Amino acid sequence: MKKILISLLAVTAVLFSSCNRVDRAHQLKVLNWADYIDENVKTNFEQWYFEQTGEKVQLVYETFDINETALTKIEVGHEDYDVFCPSEYIIERMLKKDLVLPIQKELIPDSIYYFDNIAPYVSDKFQQMAPSADVQVKDYTAGYMWGTTGFIYNPQFVNAEDLQSWAAILNPKFENRILMKDAFRDVYSVIVLYAFREQIEKGEVTRDELVHNITPERVEAVKQVLLQAKKQICGWEVDFGKEEMTKGKAWLNLSWSGDAQFAIEEAAEVDVMLDYIVPQEGSNVWFDGWVIPKYAKNIKAATYFIDYMCRADNALANMSEIGYVSCAGGVNAAATILADQNDAEAWPETVDASYFFGEEPIEVDGEMLDPHALHLNPVYYADKAIIDRCALMHDAGDAQEMLLEMWNEVKLAR
């Protein structure tokens, strides 16, 4: 009787396992930031994929909040995500460690090929992440969203004139009124520009070099600035800063442009005015992009998904939903993006966005638009004069531990 029972249990286990075995050829596993996609865009992918290929696919969509935690799942856990959307320094790290596969763009028919929608500016910046000269980063990733780092502020309590420098975090007028984004890389990358502003002005060092090459001297200089700012800092936030700003509990928030736009819109709903500014010393320019991780199982569906996310209409839908700026701006997407974003009534002051949309005039609804003078939301598309003072963040490599130690010392200091 016992042998029969064991046999029955074994058969049941096999049947159960077979029923629950995942058909990865018809499943797409995506790992993206939380609240970082339009729900309709996500939902419509399965039907769109079927229309293009005649094949069904199940979209399994997971989210994350911390780059490093997500990367650990892939690097250490060997989890088989087909599509991953990390930040630029994680892409750089994955390229160095051979953790990302080339995107097989030849799988996409010409009729639905949208990879060229990515703005050349983005591709040029991504190339700075190449581990060697013979690696073309655009072969491994497609930009998704991008932006800058600056101050969200409440004009009721703060004048823009007081925010022309990152020295604002040292201003005693803002005691216990400044929120700091709890992101050591981002904060380091802007404060180092302030700490070495004189050397930048003298031409002794460039912003790119300062941000890229992390040395003990530079880390110590940033630490001293942040320690001096402690009386002004009322909190280290990941996501609650927008709410605190809206309630007037904080007057300044060192944060990302995307969070700034979201906060501005949320505050406006309760008649609170917020704004965003990038100080004169410069800032960092950051990017998130799609990659196919090394242990992916469904390369075809992954490639189609990334291409689908590069479509101009999807780019606009995602921008509208999450408040960040799409990397779409190439020649095939510029007109579509500008038809929606260029608005003289909403944005009477012009910005020079030629760095993003190119130097040539762009025809939109029968009108030729000058990319040097577009009516765009300056939080979304910073003027070229600001972008020229921005540097790309990089993988900290062996300096990561040094940065973390500095950050913990600052946060724990009294």
C-alpha positions as CSV (number, residue, x, y, z in Angstrom):
1,M,0.0,0.0,0.0
2,K,2.8,2.4,0.9
3,K,4.6,1.7,-2.5
4,I,1.3,2.4,-4.3
5,L,0.9,5.6,-2.4
6,I,4.4,6.7,-3.2
7,S,3.9,5.9,-6.9
8,L,0.7,7.8,-7.0
9,L,2.4,10.8,-5.3
10,A,5.2,10.6,-7.8
11,V,2.9,10.6,-10.8
12,T,0.9,13.5,-9.3
13,A,4.0,15.5,-8.8
14,V,5.1,14.9,-12.4
15,L,1.6,15.9,-13.7
16,F,1.5,19.0,-11.5
17,S,5.0,20.0,-12.6
18,S,4.1,19.5,-16.2
19,C,0.9,21.6,-15.9
20,N,2.8,24.4,-14.2
21,R,5.9,24.3,-16.5
22,V,6.3,27.8,-18.0
23,D,6.2,28.0,-21.8
24,R,8.9,30.6,-22.1
25,A,8.6,30.8,-25.8
26,H,5.2,32.4,-25.3
27,Q,6.0,34.4,-22.2
28,L,7.8,37.8,-21.9
29,K,9.3,38.7,-18.5
30,V,9.8,42.5,-18.1
31,L,11.5,44.2,-15.1
32,N,10.9,47.9,-14.9
33,W,10.8,50.7,-12.4
34,A,7.6,51.1,-10.4
35,D,5.1,53.6,-11.9
36,Y,7.2,53.9,-15.0
37,I,4.8,53.0,-17.8
38,D,1.4,53.9,-19.1
39,E,-1.0,51.1,-18.3
40,N,-2.7,51.0,-21.7
41,V,0.7,50.8,-23.4
42,K,1.6,47.8,-21.2
43,T,-1.8,46.2,-21.7
44,N,-1.9,46.6,-25.4
45,F,1.4,44.9,-26.1
46,E,0.1,41.3,-26.1
47,Q,-2.5,42.1,-28.8
48,W,0.0,44.2,-30.8
49,Y,2.6,41.4,-30.7
50,F,-0.1,38.9,-31.9
51,E,-1.0,41.2,-34.8
52,Q,2.6,41.5,-35.9
53,T,3.7,37.9,-35.5
54,G,0.6,35.7,-35.3
55,E,2.0,34.4,-32.0
56,K,0.6,34.8,-28.6
57,V,2.7,36.0,-25.7
58,Q,2.0,36.5,-22.0
59,L,3.5,39.6,-20.5
60,V,4.8,39.0,-17.0
61,Y,5.6,42.5,-15.6
62,E,7.6,43.1,-12.4
63,T,8.8,46.3,-10.9
64,F,11.8,47.4,-8.7
65,D,12.8,50.5,-6.8
66,I,16.6,50.2,-6.5
67,N,18.9,49.6,-9.4
68,E,21.4,47.5,-7.5
69,T,18.7,45.2,-6.0
70,A,17.3,44.5,-9.5
71,L,20.8,43.9,-10.9
72,T,21.5,41.4,-8.2
73,K,18.6,39.3,-9.3
74,I,20.2,39.0,-12.7
75,E,23.9,38.9,-11.8
76,V,23.7,36.7,-8.8
77,G,20.3,35.0,-9.1
78,H,20.6,34.5,-12.9
79,E,16.9,35.3,-13.2
80,D,15.6,35.0,-16.7
81,Y,14.2,38.4,-17.3
82,D,13.8,39.1,-21.0
83,V,13.7,42.9,-20.7
84,F,15.2,45.2,-18.0
85,C,15.2,49.0,-17.6
86,P,18.1,50.1,-15.5
87,S,19.9,53.4,-15.2
88,E,22.9,54.3,-17.3
89,Y,25.6,53.4,-14.8
90,I,24.0,49.9,-14.4
91,I,24.0,49.5,-18.1
92,E,27.6,50.4,-18.1
93,R,28.3,47.9,-15.4
94,M,26.4,45.2,-17.2
95,L,28.4,45.8,-20.4
96,K,31.6,45.5,-18.4
97,K,30.5,42.2,-16.8
98,D,29.1,40.7,-20.0
99,L,25.6,40.6,-18.5
100,V,23.7,42.1,-21.5
101,L,22.9,40.6,-24.9
102,P,23.0,42.5,-28.2
103,I,19.5,43.6,-29.4
104,Q,18.7,41.6,-32.5
105,K,17.2,44.5,-34.4
106,E,17.1,42.4,-37.6
107,L,14.2,40.5,-36.1
108,I,12.0,43.6,-36.6
109,P,10.3,44.2,-40.0
110,D,10.9,47.6,-41.6
111,S,7.2,48.3,-41.3
112,I,7.3,48.5,-37.5
113,Y,11.0,49.4,-37.0
114,Y,11.1,52.2,-34.4
115,F,14.6,51.9,-33.0
116,D,15.6,54.9,-35.1
117,N,13.3,57.1,-33.1
118,I,15.9,57.4,-30.3
119,A,17.4,60.9,-30.4
120,P,21.1,60.9,-31.6
121,Y,21.9,62.9,-28.5
122,V,20.9,60.0,-26.4
123,S,22.9,57.5,-28.5
124,D,25.9,59.8,-28.3
125,K,25.7,59.9,-24.5
126,F,25.2,56.2,-24.2
127,Q,28.4,55.6,-26.2
128,Q,30.3,57.3,-23.3
129,M,29.4,54.1,-21.4
130,A,31.3,51.8,-23.8
131,P,33.8,49.5,-22.0
132,S,36.0,49.7,-25.1
133,A,36.2,51.6,-28.3
134,D,35.0,48.7,-30.4
135,V,31.7,48.4,-28.5
136,Q,28.7,50.2,-29.9
137,V,26.4,50.7,-26.9
138,K,23.4,51.4,-29.2
139,D,23.6,47.8,-30.3
140,Y,22.9,46.7,-26.7
141,T,20.4,49.3,-25.4
142,A,17.6,51.6,-26.4
143,G,17.0,54.8,-24.3
144,Y,13.7,55.0,-22.5
145,M,13.6,58.2,-20.3
146,W,16.1,60.9,-19.4
147,G,16.4,64.1,-17.4
148,T,18.5,66.3,-15.1
149,T,19.0,66.8,-11.4
150,G,18.2,70.1,-9.7
151,F,16.0,71.8,-7.1
152,I,12.3,71.5,-6.8
153,Y,11.3,74.6,-4.9
154,N,8.3,76.6,-3.6
155,P,8.4,80.2,-4.8
156,Q,6.3,81.2,-1.9
157,F,9.3,80.7,0.4
158,V,12.3,80.6,-1.9
159,N,13.5,83.1,-4.6
160,A,15.0,81.6,-7.8
161,E,18.0,84.0,-7.2
162,D,18.9,82.0,-4.1
163,L,19.1,78.8,-6.1
164,Q,21.6,79.8,-8.8
165,S,24.2,77.7,-7.0
166,W,24.3,74.4,-5.2
167,A,25.5,76.5,-2.3
168,A,21.8,76.9,-1.5
169,I,22.0,73.8,0.7
170,L,24.4,75.8,2.9
171,N,22.0,78.8,3.3
172,P,20.8,79.2,6.9
173,K,17.6,80.7,5.6
174,F,16.6,77.2,4.7
175,E,17.4,75.5,8.0
176,N,15.4,72.3,8.4
177,R,13.6,73.0,5.1
178,I,15.6,71.0,2.5
179,L,14.9,67.5,1.4
180,M,17.7,65.5,-0.1
181,K,17.2,62.7,-2.6
182,D,18.5,59.5,-0.9
183,A,20.7,58.7,-3.9
184,F,24.4,59.0,-3.1
185,R,25.5,58.8,-6.8
186,D,23.2,61.6,-7.9
187,V,24.0,63.9,-5.0
188,Y,27.7,63.3,-5.3
189,S,27.7,64.0,-9.0
190,V,26.2,67.5,-8.6
191,I,27.9,68.5,-5.3
192,V,31.3,67.6,-6.7
193,L,30.7,70.3,-9.4
194,Y,30.1,72.8,-6.7
195,A,33.1,71.7,-4.6
196,F,35.4,72.1,-7.5
197,R,33.7,75.0,-9.3
198,E,36.8,77.2,-9.2
199,Q,38.9,74.5,-10.9
200,I,36.2,74.2,-13.6
201,E,36.2,77.9,-14.2
202,K,40.0,78.0,-14.5
203,G,39.9,75.1,-17.0
204,E,41.9,72.8,-14.7
205,V,39.3,70.1,-14.8
206,T,36.1,69.3,-16.8
207,R,32.7,68.4,-15.4
208,D,32.8,65.1,-17.2
209,E,36.2,64.3,-15.6
210,L,35.0,65.3,-12.1
211,V,31.9,63.1,-12.3
212,H,33.6,60.1,-13.9
213,N,36.8,59.9,-11.9
214,I,35.9,59.4,-8.3
215,T,39.0,60.0,-6.0
216,P,39.4,60.2,-2.2
217,E,40.1,63.9,-2.4
218,R,36.8,64.6,-4.3
219,V,34.7,62.3,-2.1
220,E,36.1,64.1,1.0
221,A,35.3,67.5,-0.5
222,V,31.7,66.5,-1.2
223,K,31.4,65.0,2.3
224,Q,32.5,68.3,3.9
225,V,30.0,70.3,1.9
226,L,27.2,67.9,2.9
227,L,28.2,67.9,6.6
228,Q,28.0,71.7,6.5
229,A,24.5,71.4,5.0
230,K,23.1,69.1,7.7
231,K,21.2,71.8,9.6
232,Q,19.3,72.7,6.5
233,I,18.4,69.1,5.6
234,C,15.1,67.9,7.1
235,G,15.0,64.5,5.5
236,W,16.5,62.0,3.0
237,E,13.8,60.9,0.7
238,V,13.1,58.3,-2.0
239,D,9.6,59.1,-2.9
240,F,7.8,61.1,-0.2
241,G,9.5,64.4,-1.2
242,K,6.7,65.4,-3.6
243,E,4.1,65.2,-0.9
244,E,6.3,67.1,1.6
245,M,6.8,69.9,-0.9
246,T,3.1,70.1,-1.6
247,K,2.3,70.4,2.1
248,G,4.9,73.2,2.5
249,K,6.8,71.2,5.1
250,A,9.9,71.5,2.9
251,W,10.8,74.4,0.7
252,L,13.5,72.8,-1.4
253,N,14.1,69.3,-2.7
254,L,17.3,68.2,-4.4
255,S,15.7,65.8,-6.9
256,W,15.3,64.6,-10.5
257,S,13.5,66.6,-13.2
258,G,10.9,63.8,-13.6
259,D,9.9,63.9,-10.0
260,A,9.9,67.7,-10.3
261,Q,7.3,67.6,-13.1
262,F,5.2,65.1,-11.2
263,A,5.4,67.2,-8.0
264,I,4.5,70.4,-9.9
265,E,1.4,68.8,-11.4
266,E,0.3,67.2,-8.1
267,A,0.7,70.5,-6.2
268,A,-1.2,72.5,-8.9
269,E,-4.3,70.3,-8.1
270,V,-4.3,71.8,-4.6
271,D,-3.4,75.3,-5.7
272,V,0.2,75.1,-4.6
273,M,2.9,76.4,-7.0
274,L,6.2,74.6,-7.4
275,D,9.0,75.1,-9.8
276,Y,12.3,73.5,-10.8
277,I,15.8,74.9,-11.5
278,V,19.3,73.6,-12.3
279,P,22.1,75.6,-10.6
280,Q,24.7,77.4,-12.6
281,E,27.7,75.1,-11.7
282,G,26.0,72.4,-13.7
283,S,24.4,69.1,-13.0
284,N,24.2,65.5,-14.1
285,V,22.2,64.2,-17.0
286,W,20.8,60.7,-16.4
287,F,19.2,58.0,-18.6
288,D,17.2,54.8,-18.2
289,G,17.3,52.4,-21.0
290,W,16.0,49.0,-22.1
291,V,18.4,46.0,-22.3
292,I,18.1,42.2,-22.8
293,P,19.9,40.6,-19.9
294,K,22.3,37.7,-20.4
295,Y,19.9,35.0,-19.1
296,A,16.8,36.1,-21.1
297,K,14.8,33.2,-22.7
298,N,12.5,35.0,-25.2
299,I,14.8,37.1,-27.3
300,K,12.2,37.7,-30.1
301,A,9.5,39.0,-27.9
302,A,12.0,41.1,-26.0
303,T,13.2,42.8,-29.2
304,Y,9.6,43.4,-30.3
305,F,8.8,44.9,-26.8
306,I,11.7,47.3,-26.9
307,D,10.9,48.4,-30.4
308,Y,7.2,48.9,-29.4
309,M,8.3,51.1,-26.5
310,C,10.3,53.3,-29.0
311,R,7.1,54.1,-31.0
312,A,6.4,57.8,-30.9
313,D,2.7,57.4,-29.8
314,N,3.8,55.1,-26.9
315,A,6.6,57.5,-26.0
316,L,4.1,60.3,-25.6
317,A,1.6,58.2,-23.6
318,N,4.4,57.2,-21.2
319,M,5.6,60.7,-20.9
320,S,2.1,62.0,-20.1
321,E,1.5,59.3,-17.5
322,I,4.8,59.3,-15.6
323,G,6.1,62.8,-16.0
324,Y,9.5,61.9,-17.3
325,V,10.9,62.7,-20.8
326,S,11.1,60.1,-23.5
327,C,14.4,59.5,-25.3
328,A,12.4,59.5,-28.6
329,G,13.4,62.5,-30.7
330,G,15.1,61.0,-33.7
331,V,14.2,62.2,-37.2
332,N,11.3,59.8,-37.4
333,A,9.8,60.8,-34.1
334,A,10.6,64.5,-33.8
335,A,7.5,65.8,-35.6
336,T,5.2,63.6,-33.6
337,I,6.8,64.5,-30.3
338,L,6.8,68.3,-31.1
339,A,3.2,68.3,-32.4
340,D,2.2,67.3,-28.9
341,Q,4.9,69.1,-26.8
342,N,5.5,72.4,-28.6
343,D,3.0,74.9,-27.1
344,A,3.5,78.7,-27.3
345,E,0.5,79.3,-25.0
346,A,1.7,77.0,-22.3
347,W,5.4,77.9,-22.7
348,P,5.8,81.4,-24.0
349,E,9.5,81.4,-23.4
350,T,11.5,79.4,-25.9
351,V,14.3,76.8,-25.2
352,D,17.1,75.7,-27.4
353,A,16.5,72.0,-27.8
354,S,18.7,71.6,-30.9
355,Y,21.0,69.3,-29.0
356,F,18.1,66.8,-28.8
357,F,16.1,67.3,-32.0
358,G,18.9,68.3,-34.3
359,E,20.0,71.5,-36.1
360,E,17.6,71.4,-39.0
361,P,14.1,72.9,-39.0
362,I,11.3,70.3,-38.4
363,E,8.0,70.4,-40.2
364,V,5.0,70.0,-37.8
365,D,1.5,70.4,-39.2
366,G,2.7,72.4,-42.1
367,E,4.9,74.8,-40.0
368,M,8.7,74.7,-39.9
369,L,9.9,74.8,-36.3
370,D,13.3,76.0,-35.4
371,P,14.8,73.5,-32.9
372,H,16.9,76.4,-31.4
373,A,13.7,78.2,-30.3
374,L,11.0,75.7,-29.3
375,H,8.1,76.3,-26.9
376,L,8.7,73.4,-24.6
377,N,8.4,72.7,-21.0
378,P,11.8,73.6,-19.6
379,V,11.6,71.0,-16.9
380,Y,11.2,68.3,-19.6
381,Y,13.7,69.8,-22.1
382,A,16.3,71.9,-20.5
383,D,17.9,74.7,-22.6
384,K,21.1,73.8,-24.4
385,A,23.0,76.3,-22.1
386,I,22.0,74.1,-19.2
387,I,22.7,70.8,-20.9
388,D,26.2,72.0,-21.9
389,R,27.0,72.2,-18.2
390,C,25.7,68.7,-17.4
391,A,27.8,65.5,-17.2
392,L,26.9,61.9,-17.5
393,M,27.0,59.7,-14.4
394,H,29.1,56.5,-14.7
395,D,29.5,53.2,-12.9
396,A,31.5,53.9,-9.7
397,G,33.4,50.6,-10.0
398,D,35.8,50.1,-7.1
399,A,34.9,53.5,-5.7
400,Q,31.4,52.4,-4.9
401,E,32.3,51.4,-1.4
402,M,34.0,54.7,-0.7
403,L,30.9,56.6,-1.8
404,L,28.7,54.5,0.3
405,E,30.9,55.0,3.4
406,M,30.9,58.8,2.8
407,W,27.1,58.8,2.4
408,N,26.5,56.9,5.6
409,E,28.8,59.1,7.6
410,V,27.0,62.2,6.4
411,K,23.5,60.8,7.1
412,L,24.5,59.6,10.6
413,A,26.4,62.8,11.6
414,R,24.8,65.1,14.1
